[in-house]
Amino acid sequence: MNNNSNDIALIKLIVLLILREIDMPVTSSQLTDIVLENNLANYFDLQQSLVELEESNLIMKFGNREMYKATDMGIKTLELFKSHIDSKIKSTIQNYVLMNKEKIRLETQVRSKIIKKSNTEYIVNLKVVEKDIELINLSLNVVSSKQAKIICSNWEKKYYQVYDQIMNLLIKP
């Protein structure tokens, strides 16, 4: 393996570590900012790494906002090879995430609200807002408080999958 291949392999592990530490989908620009602000890689090697990670199904990209999330296989791969990441780099990533996770989360806000209309009618309002731009605003009429709470809980965990499926259904001819 030549030096560039080693660099790309390390960058892939760094990306997987960032995604595991941040534990939420991040946009391409957020991920790029994290890597470049901390001098973890150059832009071009990062982009090559992202393409290769996605092709290997170690990360998934979804939505028209290009958000990334590590797959289960990506997390398992990281666990196998994380010893190849220098402890200083691990510490840099952990500190960055600790200091900036809330800011990153606020850039992509996931919101849910339950409005009780009657004993048998609840409106569940689900939103994703990124930098003051409403990406999706969905209202559902449900028949129980329990159902409404389940929907809100699942929205928090799976909003990106729901958004991606809706967009794919609406965009494809």
C-alpha positions in Angstrom: 0.0 0.0 0.0 1.3 3.4 -0.8 1.2 6.4 1.5 -1.9 7.9 -0.1 -3.8 4.7 0.4 -2.8 4.7 4.0 -4.0 8.3 4.3 -7.3 7.5 2.7 -7.8 4.5 5.0 -7.1 6.7 8.0 -9.5 9.4 6.8 -12.2 6.8 6.3 -11.7 5.7 10.0 -11.8 9.3 11.1 -15.1 9.9 9.3 -16.6 6.8 10.9 -15.4 8.0 14.3 -16.9 11.4 13.8 -20.2 9.9 12.7 -20.2 7.5 15.7 -19.3 10.3 18.2 -21.8 12.8 16.9 -24.5 10.1 16.8 -26.9 11.9 14.4 -27.0 12.5 10.7 -24.8 15.4 9.6 -24.8 17.3 6.3 -21.9 17.0 3.9 -20.9 20.6 4.7 -21.0 20.0 8.5 -18.8 16.9 8.1 -16.4 18.8 5.9 -16.2 21.7 8.4 -15.4 19.3 11.2 -12.6 17.6 9.3 -11.1 20.8 7.9 -11.4 22.9 11.1 -9.4 20.2 12.9 -6.9 19.7 10.1 -7.8 16.0 10.0 -7.6 15.7 6.2 -7.6 17.8 3.0 -10.8 18.5 1.1 -10.1 16.2 -1.8 -9.0 13.2 0.2 -12.1 13.6 2.4 -14.4 13.7 -0.7 -12.7 10.6 -2.1 -13.1 8.9 1.3 -16.8 9.7 1.5 -17.5 8.3 -2.0 -15.6 5.1 -1.1 -17.3 4.7 2.3 -20.7 5.1 0.7 -19.8 2.6 -2.1 -18.7 0.1 0.6 -22.0 0.7 2.5 -20.1 1.9 5.6 -22.0 5.2 5.5 -25.3 6.1 3.9 -26.1 9.4 2.3 -29.8 10.4 2.1 -32.0 13.4 1.3 -31.4 16.2 -1.1 -29.4 17.9 1.6 -26.7 15.1 1.4 -26.8 14.0 5.0 -24.5 11.2 6.2 -24.9 8.5 8.8 -22.7 5.6 9.7 -24.3 2.2 8.9 -24.1 -0.7 11.4 -21.4 -2.2 9.2 -19.5 1.1 9.3 -19.6 1.1 13.2 -18.4 -2.5 13.3 -15.6 -1.7 10.9 -14.6 1.2 13.1 -14.5 -1.0 16.2 -12.2 -3.4 14.4 -9.7 -0.8 13.2 -10.0 2.1 15.7 -6.6 1.3 17.2 -5.1 2.6 13.9 -6.4 6.1 14.8 -3.9 8.1 16.9 -5.1 8.9 20.4 -4.5 12.6 19.8 -6.9 12.5 16.8 -9.5 10.6 18.8 -9.2 13.2 21.6 -9.5 16.1 19.1 -12.7 14.6 17.6 -14.3 13.8 21.0 -13.5 17.3 22.3 -14.9 18.9 19.1 -18.1 16.9 19.3 -18.5 17.7 23.0 -18.1 21.4 22.3 -20.1 21.6 19.1 -22.7 18.9 19.1 -25.5 21.2 20.2 -24.7 23.8 17.6 -24.6 21.0 14.9 -27.9 19.6 16.2 -29.5 23.1 16.1 -28.4 23.5 12.5 -30.7 20.6 11.7 -33.6 20.6 14.1 -36.1 17.8 14.4 -39.3 18.9 16.0 -42.5 17.1 17.0 -45.6 18.4 18.7 -48.9 16.8 19.8 -52.1 18.8 19.8 -55.1 17.3 21.5 -58.3 18.0 19.6 -60.6 15.6 21.6 -60.4 12.4 23.5 -60.2 10.5 20.3 -58.4 13.0 18.0 -54.8 14.2 18.2 -52.8 16.1 15.6 -49.1 15.2 15.4 -47.0 17.9 13.8 -43.6 16.8 12.6 -40.9 19.1 11.2 -37.3 19.2 10.1 -35.7 22.6 10.0 -32.2 23.3 8.8 -30.7 26.8 9.3 -34.2 28.4 9.4 -35.3 26.6 6.3 -38.3 24.2 6.8 -37.4 21.0 4.9 -40.6 19.2 5.8 -43.7 20.0 7.8 -46.1 17.0 8.2 -49.3 16.9 10.2 -51.0 13.6 11.0 -54.4 13.0 12.5 -54.3 10.1 15.0 -56.9 8.5 17.3 -54.9 8.2 20.6 -52.3 9.8 22.8 -50.3 6.6 22.8 -50.2 6.6 19.0 -49.2 10.2 18.9 -46.3 9.6 21.3 -45.1 6.6 19.4 -45.1 8.7 16.2 -43.2 11.5 17.8 -40.6 9.1 19.3 -40.1 7.3 15.9 -39.9 10.7 14.2 -36.9 11.7 16.4 -35.1 8.4 15.5 -36.1 8.0 11.9 -36.9 11.4 10.4 -34.2 11.2 7.8 -35.5 7.9 6.5 -39.1 9.2 6.3 -37.9 12.4 4.6 -35.8 10.5 2.2 -38.6 8.1 1.2 -41.1 10.9 0.8 -38.7 12.9 -1.4 -37.9 9.8 -3.5 -41.6 9.0 -4.0 -42.4 12.5 -5.0 -39.3 13.2 -7.2 -39.2 9.9 -9.2 -41.4 9.8 -12.3 
